[in-house]
């Protein structure tokens, strides 16, 4: 997904303002810093399954 952002931004320019995180490029050591998110029914969540 990180390789193709310009393709989506031309069709939906508002996407360019979002924070993008390519999780497949994170170092494995980053897992040690993981924290559970504080979620409730008022928060928007996007889940992507591969």
C-alpha positions, -999 to +999 in steps of 0.1 A: +000+000+000+028+024+008+041+020-027+010+033-044-003+063-024-001+088-053-025+066-072-052+070-045-044+106-037-052+118-072-087+102-070-092+112-033-070+141-023-083+141+013-064+109+018-031+128+015-038+146+048-041+113+067-012+098+087+000+067+068+019+038+085+032+009+065+032-018+092+052-042+071+082-019+073+083-016+111+113-033+128+104-063+149+118-045+180+090-021+178+066-048+191+082-043+225+067-007+226+031-018+216+003-005+238-033-014+236-054+014+222-081+031+243-111+026+222-148+033+227-179+036+205-171+073+197-138+065+180-134+056+143-113+025+136-101+011+103-092-025+102-075-041+072-071-078+068-047-094+043 
